[in-house]
Amino acid sequence: MIRLAAFALILAVAPALAQAGDAAAGRKRATACQTCHGMDGLSKLPEAPNLAGQVEVYLVKALTEYRDGTRQNPVMSVVAKDLSDADIANLAAYYGGLQIEVIPPG
């Protein structure tokens, strides 16, 4: 059962892993994202998530789902519709590669 689950996971993420992104190209493309998510990946708006340090595979999945309509958001559905697979991979590589520091309170 565990092997079957592991195999299913590999099949699910394989398309996202197939195209490694170019973080430098993603940084250039991210200028369109900075109003909400910031160039540093830290959201400037309460309704927009932070992207810095997010898992790259997750970012690819989320952007792909916004582009194909599986995931809905009034802003992201419009923004993502014109992204190519390379754009998505590059943006994910850029935002996923940003380092964040976690400092516990107190």
C-alpha positions in Angstrom: 0.0 0.0 0.0 2.8 2.4 0.9 4.6 1.6 -2.4 1.3 2.3 -4.3 0.9 5.7 -2.5 4.6 6.6 -3.2 4.2 5.7 -6.9 1.0 7.8 -7.1 2.8 10.8 -5.6 5.6 10.5 -8.1 3.1 10.4 -11.0 1.4 13.5 -9.6 4.5 15.6 -9.2 6.5 14.3 -12.2 5.1 16.8 -14.7 6.0 19.7 -12.4 9.5 18.3 -11.9 10.0 17.7 -15.6 10.7 21.3 -16.4 13.2 22.9 -14.1 12.7 26.6 -13.8 15.2 29.5 -14.3 15.0 31.7 -11.2 16.7 34.6 -13.0 14.0 34.5 -15.7 11.4 34.1 -13.0 12.6 37.3 -11.3 12.1 39.2 -14.5 8.6 37.8 -15.0 7.8 38.5 -11.3 7.5 42.2 -11.9 3.9 41.5 -12.8 3.4 39.8 -9.4 5.0 42.4 -7.2 2.0 44.6 -6.6 0.3 41.8 -4.6 3.1 39.4 -3.7 6.1 41.7 -3.6 9.5 41.2 -5.4 10.7 39.7 -2.1 7.8 37.3 -2.1 6.2 38.9 1.0 2.7 39.9 0.4 1.8 43.6 0.4 -2.0 42.8 0.7 -3.7 40.9 3.4 -5.7 38.7 0.9 -2.6 37.7 -1.1 -0.3 34.9 0.2 3.4 35.2 0.8 5.3 33.3 -1.9 8.9 33.5 -0.6 10.2 30.1 0.3 7.1 28.3 -0.8 7.6 24.8 -2.2 8.4 25.0 -5.9 6.3 22.0 -6.9 3.3 23.5 -5.0 3.7 26.9 -6.9 3.8 25.1 -10.2 0.7 23.2 -9.3 -1.2 26.2 -8.1 -0.3 28.4 -11.1 -1.2 25.6 -13.5 -4.5 25.2 -11.8 -5.3 28.9 -12.0 -4.3 28.9 -15.6 -6.5 25.9 -16.5 -9.4 27.0 -14.3 -9.2 24.1 -11.8 -8.5 26.7 -9.1 -10.5 29.9 -9.1 -9.6 33.4 -7.9 -10.8 36.5 -9.6 -7.4 38.1 -10.0 -5.1 35.0 -10.3 -7.4 33.4 -12.9 -6.9 36.4 -15.2 -3.2 36.8 -14.4 -2.3 33.1 -15.0 -4.2 32.5 -18.2 -1.4 33.8 -20.3 1.5 32.1 -18.5 3.4 29.5 -20.5 4.7 26.3 -18.8 8.1 27.9 -18.8 6.8 31.1 -17.2 5.2 29.0 -14.4 8.4 27.0 -13.9 10.5 30.1 -13.8 8.2 31.9 -11.4 8.1 28.9 -9.1 11.9 28.6 -9.2 12.3 32.3 -8.3 9.8 32.5 -5.5 10.6 29.0 -4.2 14.3 29.9 -4.1 13.8 33.0 -2.0 15.1 32.4 1.5 13.1 33.4 4.5 14.0 33.5 8.2 11.6 32.3 10.8 12.0 34.0 14.2 9.7 32.6 16.9 7.9 35.2 19.1 9.2 36.1 22.5 
